[in-house]
Each structure stands twice: as structure tokens, then as C-alpha cells.
Amino acid sequence: MAAYMHAVAKNPGEYQLTGNNCVNFVRQVLLRGGVQSSSAIQPKPFFKDLPGKP
């Protein structure tokens, strides 16, 4: 997970509402940690659908 975050920090690319955005960044980090997440594209529903309790 940390390696992916460092790689993106070095080369973040251009922001894209439907692609390269904060939700997709978190989704990719979690995926590398073995955590499945929803396909929601908005932050609030995405975080609400994550496993576990706040």
C-alpha cells in the first residue's frame, strides 16, 4: 500500500473526474491491501460502503 502511495506521490498524473481522482486513489490503495470496495464514484457513498464500522 505504501509503495503505491509513494509512486503516485512522485507521479500523480492529471486529475480526471471519472478516473484519476481521490476516490479511485483510495480504492487502489485499499485493493493493494486486500480490501474490496464499492464502485461508487462519490466520496460519501464510497466510504459508507466500506467494510467495518467507523
N, CA, C and O atoms as a GROMACS GRO file, in nm:
protein
  216
    1MET      N    1   0.081  -0.118   0.000
    1MET     CA    2   0.000   0.000   0.000
    1MET      C    3   0.087   0.126   0.000
    1MET      O    4   0.064   0.219  -0.077
    2ALA      N    5   0.185   0.126   0.087
    2ALA     CA    6   0.272   0.244   0.096
    2ALA      C    7   0.350   0.265  -0.032
    2ALA      O    8   0.370   0.379  -0.075
    3ALA      N    9   0.395   0.157  -0.095
    3ALA     CA   10   0.470   0.170  -0.220
    3ALA      C   11   0.384   0.235  -0.328
    3ALA      O   12   0.433   0.318  -0.405
    4TYR      N   13   0.258   0.197  -0.335
    4TYR     CA   14   0.167   0.257  -0.433
    4TYR      C   15   0.147   0.406  -0.403
    4TYR      O   16   0.150   0.488  -0.495
    5MET      N   17   0.126   0.440  -0.276
    5MET     CA   18   0.107   0.580  -0.240
    5MET      C   19   0.230   0.664  -0.275
    5MET      O   20   0.216   0.776  -0.324
    6HIS      N   21   0.349   0.610  -0.251
    6HIS     CA   22   0.472   0.682  -0.285
    6HIS      C   23   0.486   0.698  -0.436
    6HIS      O   24   0.528   0.804  -0.484
    7ALA      N   25   0.451   0.594  -0.511
    7ALA     CA   26   0.460   0.601  -0.658
    7ALA      C   27   0.366   0.708  -0.712
    7ALA      O   28   0.403   0.783  -0.802
    8VAL      N   29   0.246   0.716  -0.659
    8VAL     CA   30   0.150   0.816  -0.704
    8VAL      C   31   0.195   0.956  -0.662
    8VAL      O   32   0.177   1.052  -0.736
    9ALA      N   33   0.253   0.967  -0.543
    9ALA     CA   34   0.302   1.097  -0.499
    9ALA      C   35   0.411   1.150  -0.591
    9ALA      O   36   0.420   1.271  -0.615
   10LYS      N   37   0.494   1.060  -0.643
   10LYS     CA   38   0.601   1.101  -0.734
   10LYS      C   39   0.548   1.137  -0.872
   10LYS      O   40   0.603   1.223  -0.940
   11ASN      N   41   0.439   1.070  -0.915
   11ASN     CA   42   0.384   1.093  -1.047
   11ASN      C   43   0.231   1.085  -1.040
   11ASN      O   44   0.173   0.984  -1.078
   12PRO      N   45   0.166   1.192  -0.990
   12PRO     CA   46   0.023   1.186  -0.967
   12PRO      C   47  -0.063   1.189  -1.094
   12PRO      O   48  -0.179   1.148  -1.090
   13GLY      N   49  -0.010   1.237  -1.202
   13GLY     CA   50  -0.089   1.249  -1.324
   13GLY      C   51  -0.189   1.363  -1.312
   13GLY      O   52  -0.190   1.437  -1.215
   14GLU      N   53  -0.274   1.375  -1.414
   14GLU     CA   54  -0.373   1.482  -1.416
   14GLU      C   55  -0.503   1.435  -1.353
   14GLU      O   56  -0.544   1.320  -1.370
   15TYR      N   57  -0.567   1.524  -1.280
   15TYR     CA   58  -0.696   1.493  -1.219
   15TYR      C   59  -0.800   1.471  -1.328
   15TYR      O   60  -0.806   1.547  -1.424
   16GLN      N   61  -0.881   1.368  -1.312
   16GLN     CA   62  -0.994   1.341  -1.401
   16GLN      C   63  -1.113   1.301  -1.315
   16GLN      O   64  -1.103   1.210  -1.233
   17LEU      N   65  -1.224   1.369  -1.333
   17LEU     CA   66  -1.342   1.342  -1.252
   17LEU      C   67  -1.384   1.196  -1.259
   17LEU      O   68  -1.428   1.139  -1.159
   18THR      N   69  -1.372   1.135  -1.376
   18THR     CA   70  -1.418   0.996  -1.392
   18THR      C   71  -1.305   0.894  -1.387
   18THR      O   72  -1.327   0.777  -1.416
   19GLY      N   73  -1.187   0.936  -1.350
   19GLY     CA   74  -1.076   0.840  -1.349
   19GLY      C   75  -0.975   0.867  -1.239
   19GLY      O   76  -0.980   0.806  -1.133
   20ASN      N   77  -0.885   0.955  -1.264
   20ASN     CA   78  -0.776   0.984  -1.172
   20ASN      C   79  -0.824   1.085  -1.067
   20ASN      O   80  -0.802   1.205  -1.082
   21ASN      N   81  -0.888   1.036  -0.962
   21ASN     CA   82  -0.943   1.123  -0.860
   21ASN      C   83  -0.918   1.064  -0.721
   21ASN      O   84  -0.861   0.956  -0.709
   22CYS      N   85  -0.961   1.134  -0.618
   22CYS     CA   86  -0.931   1.091  -0.481
   22CYS      C   87  -0.996   0.957  -0.445
   22CYS      O   88  -0.934   0.875  -0.378
   23VAL      N   89  -1.120   0.935  -0.490
   23VAL     CA   90  -1.187   0.808  -0.458
   23VAL      C   91  -1.114   0.692  -0.523
   23VAL      O   92  -1.092   0.589  -0.459
   24ASN      N   93  -1.076   0.707  -0.648
   24ASN     CA   94  -1.005   0.598  -0.715
   24ASN      C   95  -0.867   0.574  -0.655
   24ASN      O   96  -0.819   0.461  -0.653
   25PHE      N   97  -0.804   0.681  -0.607
   25PHE     CA   98  -0.676   0.664  -0.539
   25PHE      C   99  -0.693   0.577  -0.414
   25PHE      O  100  -0.618   0.481  -0.394
   26VAL      N  101  -0.791   0.610  -0.332
   26VAL     CA  102  -0.816   0.532  -0.210
   26VAL      C  103  -0.855   0.389  -0.246
   26VAL      O  104  -0.809   0.295  -0.182
   27ARG      N  105  -0.938   0.373  -0.349
   27ARG     CA  106  -0.979   0.239  -0.394
   27ARG      C  107  -0.856   0.154  -0.431
   27ARG      O  108  -0.848   0.037  -0.394
   28GLN      N  109  -0.763   0.213  -0.503
   28GLN     CA  110  -0.643   0.140  -0.545
   28GLN      C  111  -0.552   0.107  -0.427
   28GLN      O  112  -0.494  -0.001  -0.421
   29VAL      N  113  -0.541   0.199  -0.333
   29VAL     CA  114  -0.460   0.172  -0.213
   29VAL      C  115  -0.521   0.055  -0.136
   29VAL      O  116  -0.449  -0.037  -0.096
   30LEU      N  117  -0.651   0.059  -0.114
   30LEU     CA  118  -0.718  -0.048  -0.040
   30LEU      C  119  -0.707  -0.182  -0.113
   30LEU      O  120  -0.686  -0.286  -0.050
   31LEU      N  121  -0.721  -0.180  -0.243
   31LEU     CA  122  -0.710  -0.302  -0.322
   31LEU      C  123  -0.575  -0.368  -0.302
   31LEU      O  124  -0.566  -0.490  -0.291
   32ARG      N  125  -0.470  -0.288  -0.296
   32ARG     CA  126  -0.336  -0.341  -0.275
   32ARG      C  127  -0.319  -0.398  -0.133
   32ARG      O  128  -0.228  -0.477  -0.108
   33GLY      N  129  -0.406  -0.356  -0.043
   33GLY     CA  130  -0.406  -0.410   0.093
   33GLY      C  131  -0.505  -0.524   0.111
   33GLY      O  132  -0.524  -0.573   0.222
   34GLY      N  133  -0.568  -0.564   0.002
   34GLY     CA  134  -0.661  -0.676   0.007
   34GLY      C  135  -0.801  -0.640   0.053
   34GLY      O  136  -0.880  -0.728   0.089
   35VAL      N  137  -0.833  -0.511   0.051
   35VAL     CA  138  -0.966  -0.467   0.094
   35VAL      C  139  -1.050  -0.436  -0.030
   35VAL      O  140  -1.015  -0.351  -0.111
   36GLN      N  141  -1.161  -0.506  -0.042
   36GLN     CA  142  -1.254  -0.480  -0.152
   36GLN      C  143  -1.337  -0.357  -0.120
   36GLN      O  144  -1.369  -0.332  -0.004
   37SER      N  145  -1.373  -0.281  -0.223
   37SER     CA  146  -1.455  -0.162  -0.203
   37SER      C  147  -1.560  -0.152  -0.313
   37SER      O  148  -1.553  -0.224  -0.413
   38SER      N  149  -1.655  -0.064  -0.292
   38SER     CA  150  -1.762  -0.048  -0.389
   38SER      C  151  -1.712   0.026  -0.513
   38SER      O  152  -1.599   0.074  -0.518
   39SER      N  153  -1.800   0.032  -0.612
   39SER     CA  154  -1.765   0.104  -0.735
   39SER      C  155  -1.821   0.246  -0.733
   39SER      O  156  -1.825   0.312  -0.837
   40ALA      N  157  -1.864   0.293  -0.617
   40ALA     CA  158  -1.917   0.429  -0.605
   40ALA      C  159  -1.811   0.530  -0.648
   40ALA      O  160  -1.692   0.511  -0.624
   41ILE      N  161  -1.855   0.636  -0.713
   41ILE     CA  162  -1.760   0.736  -0.760
   41ILE      C  163  -1.759   0.862  -0.674
   41ILE      O  164  -1.670   0.946  -0.689
   42GLN      N  165  -1.857   0.876  -0.586
   42GLN     CA  166  -1.861   0.991  -0.496
   42GLN      C  167  -1.804   0.950  -0.360
   42GLN      O  168  -1.826   0.838  -0.315
   43PRO      N  169  -1.732   1.040  -0.294
   43PRO     CA  170  -1.666   1.004  -0.168
   43PRO      C  171  -1.760   0.952  -0.059
   43PRO      O  172  -1.732   0.850   0.003
   44LYS      N  173  -1.871   1.021  -0.035
   44LYS     CA  174  -1.957   0.983   0.077
   44LYS      C  175  -2.012   0.840   0.060
   44LYS      O  176  -2.000   0.760   0.153
   45PRO      N  177  -2.073   0.805  -0.055
   45PRO     CA  178  -2.120   0.667  -0.070
   45PRO      C  179  -2.005   0.565  -0.069
   45PRO      O  180  -2.021   0.454  -0.019
   46PHE      N  181  -1.891   0.603  -0.124
   46PHE     CA  182  -1.776   0.513  -0.127
   46PHE      C  183  -1.736   0.476   0.015
   46PHE      O  184  -1.721   0.358   0.047
   47PHE      N  185  -1.717   0.576   0.101
   47PHE     CA  186  -1.674   0.549   0.238
   47PHE      C  187  -1.782   0.480   0.320
   47PHE      O  188  -1.752   0.397   0.406
   48LYS      N  189  -1.907   0.513   0.293
   48LYS     CA  190  -2.018   0.448   0.363
   48LYS      C  191  -2.022   0.298   0.333
   48LYS      O  192  -2.058   0.219   0.420
   49ASP      N  193  -1.986   0.259   0.211
   49ASP     CA  194  -1.991   0.120   0.169
   49ASP      C  195  -1.871   0.037   0.211
   49ASP      O  196  -1.869  -0.084   0.189
   50LEU      N  197  -1.769   0.100   0.270
   50LEU     CA  198  -1.651   0.024   0.311
   50LEU      C  199  -1.685  -0.072   0.423
   50LEU      O  200  -1.773  -0.043   0.505
   51PRO      N  201  -1.618  -0.186   0.429
   51PRO     CA  202  -1.644  -0.281   0.537
   51PRO      C  203  -1.598  -0.224   0.672
   51PRO      O  204  -1.508  -0.140   0.678
   52GLY      N  205  -1.661  -0.270   0.778
   52GLY     CA  206  -1.625  -0.226   0.912
   52GLY      C  207  -1.712  -0.113   0.960
   52GLY      O  208  -1.802  -0.068   0.889
   53LYS      N  209  -1.686  -0.068   1.078
   53LYS     CA  210  -1.762   0.041   1.139
   53LYS      C  211  -1.668   0.155   1.174
   53LYS      O  212  -1.553   0.132   1.211
   54PRO      N  213  -1.717   0.279   1.162
   54PRO     CA  214  -1.631   0.394   1.195
   54PRO      C  215  -1.600   0.402   1.342
   54PRO      O  216  -1.528   0.493   1.385
   0.00000   0.00000   0.00000
